[in-house]
């Protein structure tokens, strides 16, 4: 088994100038046409496309290494185990974790949140206690805590937000108390793009000894994350939003917390010994990885991290910021269109409504123009309720998107207005 106890620091090297066309050539799906028009894929907050290197890494596993991990003494199993654990090492470096013991492979962000809720939460939350979340949360960071609160007789409380989609942090001192047992907050809102002030929230919680879980699903595609600098207790994300495969994700946890948490699922690889009278648990991180893992998915996630490293977050952030500024300018110039979520600090999300056109109808017309967006509540119904709307149209950007695709989005919106008339 290949494994490092300490995550080696990531290296920084000189990077070539950003070449959008070269980047786009790396993504096979971007070559598609839809209804005879080039695909303009602006639904990256739902899932991002995969570079050829990710697809090839997974293909190589199934063609050459296919075997189970941690179990076999034969050559294929050893090679598969090495590849799987190298992926864990890449994730540890990616997040700046202290060690690979702090990196748990999951099926995605949702499973990571549920794992913490059903282990740490069930052990520490009791009747009368409180769980603090924010008004910007995805359903995956709401429902697990509601289920826990219902089981324990606890209460879920919410950090409010203003009309811009910015959290009202002035409320924090009154929301945090000796009854608060955990804070769970998103890094970046999937519905609005708001980037939350995590250092302020985490520091306020830690002053009272309250641990914090961060939903990083929408952050990792856009910005470098250092979990130790953030001082996050848990950080969760999904591979498929980071240009990797579906069905794989990561739960980072502070080692002292993970060590004290009970297992969630039982089965192979999470045990040290089993008798009919008693079982004992494997060491970290395997205590939380019952059964055969998504080996190809982990390898694909490692390849996605390699790809993002090669492009570089400074390059990614600069180009996406220019796209966001350009898209904001062009969309706000469209009569009858209103942006939902105008926080001064935003990631690459343009969520909007158009007078007289339901978001679903708008999404259908845009699709016919080759422009793929998301229309709906984005698994953030409380956000929609706050604004008094049922749904928004959401264009979410990645570093492989172009100015031309923003222009096509705007033209398609105007065409929809022409179809629906005054």
TAFEN-V949821 format. One record per pair of residues at least 24 apart in sequence whose C-alpha atoms are under 6 Angstrom apart, sorted by the first residue. I is the first residue (numbers start at 0). J is the second residue. D is the distance in Angstrom with one decimal. If there is no record, write none. Layout:
i=I j=J d=D
i=I j=J d=D
//
This chain:
i=0 j=80 d=5.9
i=0 j=81 d=5.8
i=1 j=81 d=5.0
i=1 j=84 d=5.9
i=2 j=84 d=6.0
i=4 j=98 d=5.3
i=4 j=99 d=5.9
i=5 j=98 d=4.4
i=6 j=91 d=5.7
i=6 j=92 d=5.6
i=6 j=97 d=5.9
i=6 j=98 d=4.8
i=9 j=92 d=5.9
i=23 j=399 d=5.6
i=25 j=50 d=5.2
i=25 j=51 d=5.7
i=26 j=50 d=4.4
i=26 j=51 d=5.9
i=33 j=369 d=5.2
i=36 j=369 d=5.4
i=38 j=369 d=5.1
i=39 j=369 d=6.0
i=39 j=370 d=4.7
i=39 j=404 d=5.6
i=40 j=371 d=4.9
i=41 j=371 d=5.4
i=41 j=372 d=5.1
i=41 j=394 d=5.1
i=41 j=395 d=5.1
i=41 j=396 d=5.7
i=42 j=372 d=4.8
i=42 j=373 d=5.8
i=42 j=394 d=6.0
i=42 j=395 d=5.2
i=43 j=395 d=5.3
i=43 j=396 d=5.9
i=44 j=395 d=5.6
i=46 j=239 d=5.7
i=46 j=240 d=4.8
i=47 j=240 d=5.0
i=47 j=242 d=5.2
i=48 j=242 d=5.5
i=49 j=242 d=4.8
i=49 j=243 d=5.8
i=53 j=299 d=5.0
i=53 j=302 d=5.2
i=53 j=303 d=5.8
i=56 j=299 d=5.9
i=57 j=295 d=5.2
i=57 j=299 d=5.5
i=83 j=298 d=5.9
i=86 j=298 d=5.5
i=86 j=301 d=4.7
i=94 j=224 d=5.5
i=94 j=225 d=5.2
i=94 j=226 d=5.9
i=95 j=225 d=5.2
i=100 j=283 d=5.1
i=100 j=284 d=4.8
i=101 j=251 d=5.5
i=101 j=252 d=5.2
i=101 j=254 d=5.4
i=102 j=251 d=4.9
i=103 j=249 d=5.6
i=103 j=250 d=5.0
i=103 j=284 d=5.7
i=104 j=248 d=5.8
i=104 j=249 d=4.8
i=105 j=247 d=5.8
i=105 j=248 d=4.8
i=105 j=249 d=5.4
i=106 j=246 d=4.7
i=106 j=247 d=4.3
i=106 j=248 d=5.1
i=107 j=237 d=4.5
i=107 j=247 d=5.2
i=107 j=248 d=3.7
i=108 j=235 d=5.3
i=108 j=236 d=4.6
i=108 j=237 d=5.1
i=109 j=139 d=5.4
i=111 j=235 d=5.9
i=111 j=250 d=5.3
i=113 j=143 d=5.7
i=118 j=260 d=5.8
i=118 j=261 d=5.7
i=119 j=260 d=5.5
i=125 j=151 d=5.4
i=126 j=151 d=5.3
i=126 j=152 d=4.4
i=126 j=153 d=4.9
i=127 j=153 d=4.9
i=128 j=153 d=4.9
i=128 j=178 d=4.7
i=129 j=153 d=5.6
i=129 j=154 d=4.7
i=129 j=155 d=5.7
i=129 j=178 d=5.5
i=129 j=179 d=4.5
i=130 j=155 d=4.8
i=130 j=179 d=5.7
i=130 j=180 d=6.0
i=130 j=181 d=5.3
i=131 j=155 d=5.9
i=131 j=156 d=4.9
i=131 j=157 d=5.7
i=131 j=182 d=4.7
i=132 j=157 d=5.0
i=132 j=182 d=5.9
i=132 j=183 d=5.0
i=132 j=184 d=5.4
i=133 j=157 d=4.9
i=133 j=158 d=4.4
i=133 j=184 d=5.9
i=134 j=158 d=5.8
i=134 j=159 d=5.4
i=135 j=188 d=5.9
i=137 j=378 d=5.6
i=137 j=379 d=4.9
i=138 j=378 d=5.4
i=138 j=379 d=5.8
i=163 j=340 d=5.2
i=163 j=341 d=4.7
i=163 j=342 d=5.1
i=164 j=340 d=5.1
i=164 j=342 d=5.8
i=165 j=342 d=5.8
i=180 j=209 d=5.9
i=181 j=209 d=5.7
i=181 j=210 d=5.4
i=181 j=211 d=6.0
i=182 j=211 d=4.7
i=183 j=211 d=5.7
i=183 j=212 d=4.6
i=183 j=213 d=5.9
i=184 j=213 d=5.2
i=185 j=213 d=5.5
i=185 j=214 d=4.4
i=186 j=214 d=5.8
i=186 j=215 d=5.3
i=187 j=217 d=5.4
i=187 j=218 d=5.5
i=191 j=340 d=4.9
i=192 j=345 d=5.0
i=192 j=346 d=4.9
i=192 j=348 d=4.8
i=193 j=342 d=5.8
i=193 j=345 d=4.6
i=194 j=344 d=5.6
i=194 j=345 d=5.3
i=222 j=312 d=6.0
i=238 j=300 d=5.8
i=242 j=303 d=5.8
i=243 j=299 d=5.9
i=243 j=300 d=4.9
i=243 j=303 d=5.1
i=244 j=296 d=5.8
i=247 j=296 d=5.6
i=262 j=287 d=5.8
i=265 j=289 d=5.8
i=266 j=290 d=5.7
i=315 j=398 d=5.6
i=319 j=398 d=5.6
i=323 j=347 d=5.8
i=347 j=395 d=5.7
i=347 j=396 d=5.1
i=348 j=395 d=4.5
i=349 j=393 d=5.6
i=349 j=394 d=5.1
i=350 j=392 d=5.6
i=350 j=393 d=4.3
i=351 j=391 d=5.4
i=351 j=392 d=5.3
i=352 j=391 d=5.4
i=358 j=391 d=5.5
i=358 j=392 d=5.2
i=365 j=411 d=5.6
//
